[in-house]
Amino acid sequence: MAMNEELALKVEDVSKQYRLGLLGTGTISHDLNRWWHLARGKEDPYLLIGESNDRSTKGNSEYVWALKDINFEVKKGEVLGIVGKNGAGKSTLLKLLSNVTTPSTGKITMKGRVASLLEVGTGFHPELTGKENVFLNGAILGMTRKEIALKLQDIVEFSGCERYVDTPVKRYSSGMKVRLAFAVAAFLEPEILIVDEVLAVGDAEFQKKAIGKMKEVGQDGARTVLFVSHNMAAVKSLCTRAILLENGEIAHEGNTDEVINKYLVGSSNIENYKKLNLESSGFTLHELGVRSSLKNCEDPILANEVIQVFFKYTNTNKNLLHVNLKFKGEDGEVFMSTSSGHDESLIKLGENELIVSFPANFFNDGNFYMDLLVVEKRKIKIIEEFDILSFLINPEPKELGSWMGKEKGYIKGVFDWK
Amino acid sequence: MSEIRETVITPKKGLLEFNLAEIWTYRDLLYLFVKRDVVTIYKQTILGPLWYLIQPLFTSVIFTLIFNNIAGIQTGGVNSFLFNLAGIVVWNYFADCINGTADTFKKNENIFGKVYFPRLIMPLSVIVSNLVKLGIQFFIFISFYIYFAFKGEVGALGWQIVFLPVFVFIMGLTGLGMGMMISALTTKYRDLIFLVQFGVQLLMYLSAVMYPIALAKEKLPTFLGNMVSYNPLAMVIDDLRKILFFGGQDFAIVNLAFPFITALLLFFFGLLLFNKTEKSFIDTI
């Protein structure tokens, strides 16, 4: 076929249409109409209609495009990440790639054996022993009995279930089932491996092992991996390239960091000022926001400006209160916590404003999220709000001729060099 | 790595495009599914595989009591229990095949929605694992046959018994064909599934399981009599009994032509529907 030697996978103009609502009355008439058109050699009349798949708006058409005009290529040995919000079309795309259902239009060409690891453990029979299930599951994924027998020892060892291989799987803990199933798939050695959120299950030790194995699989260059996950840290560490899906269309394609940033910016609404009425134990929060010290909340914040976070509150609680802020970067992990300390005079009774200032050039440019904690008597949480603020720090203007890229990390800091 | 396959996935596939070579590459999966079905069906039961024998024996006893003792159906000098057992064993194979394959898509929705393998493997594994069951049941039939032969209640065995595999093949193929058709149609329209179990039961009474066809022709109204005598399943069962008990009298191998062709047509048509459905049923089920 006309496919480049280097390519493992080619997706051309692929679309998938679904019909919304219930199948029932009308199904037969649509079927007959469709059949009548096709029988006369005409195009399917229902493929001409349909709307983009935006879950939150109500559409007019009964037909919806879960995927629309998807085009991409994956080279041999590449680890491609696929990210996107729930309902963006990731699962549909994987279903098409793993040949579970067919596209409405377009063409997918793949080289080599394809194995999908969508929700491991499907096909396990509870009454069969671990060993019997390894054979069955391996065969479902396309291995021959001989191949499985050769790898049985490795599979069992990797799963860490040696002791239970002759016990029916129904007596396994859910974690053990996942371990065993992942082990089967990991040793399958297909040319193309499709992985969907499997790493969300299993304990930390096993996750580490699984990620290690997947890295190994991706690195030897013979195999291609398609990896779908909401865990940006995993996508970042595994993938060389990524695709962002939005409402069934490819919104962005490129290197992993770039795509992940697009995804996070797109999915977060910048909310750097809030008016609210959050009351607990006599402490009421009316307003909070983040701004550059010389400007208002609406203005963009630059990295080389002093940055202030302020709170307007009314307090009737006579006990010692303090505020704790946690900052998160794009991967959603807290990288810094800071507290207002145990000075009793800081949060006064009555109506007041609390301000904390961060020096210029402290935050790196990028997206940040802030969690808020108000604590009474040093130990009782009276308010706990996650992602109460989110803000964007823009890079400061740079001289022409200097490097324009983005530094890694969340904190820059200005330190004394000698 | 010269044997790397290239897979091309495109929207519709031709009505007559069967990938039989692919089924061959998945033969190990077929074997493991059969093993799974045979091994797990009676796990955690006390009597285990004995259930394979209890079902036909009890049914046969009850048929004998009702149809032969009460209703007085004559079985031509053959022990009526044995006469019924022969019909039931063969009928059971057909019934198990159709019942086991009729809900292929619905039952395996979960696994079909996750992994690709030739879907046809599933119904085929049902046919083969039922063959194991048939083998065990036929073995018990032979034991009774020998016992009654000593008592002289059997009649004569015809040489045509060598065609036994053809009889089994026709029953299995008919069941598979009908089962595939129903399984394909029920992915969209659920109505049929309600019909199957009850329909199969009704069909049994029209299939000469507990009476000879000749008797049906003689005693039933013409319309019903024709329904029995032109029913390919009834022909198969009746002919088999002619060989087993009446020395193959009035049996010629051409008698099997009609049931054989019907089975092939049903199978082919079922395969067609199944093949068309398997690619996108997951969107409609």
Interface residues (C-beta under 8 A of the other chain):
Chain A: M1 M3 Y18 L23 T27 D31 K95 L96 L97 S98 N99 V100 T101 T102 P103 S104 T105 G106 K107 I108 T109 M110 K111 G112 R113 V114 S116 L118 E119 T122 G123 H125 E127 L128 E132 F135 L136 A139 I140 L141 G142 M143 T144 R145 P168 E191 A222
Chain B: M1 I4 R5 E6 T7 V8 I9 T10 P11 K12 K13 Y26 D28 L29 Y31 L32 F33 K35 R36 V39 T40 K43 Q44 N110 I111 F112 G113 K114 V115 Y116 F117 K188 K279 S280 I282 D283 T284
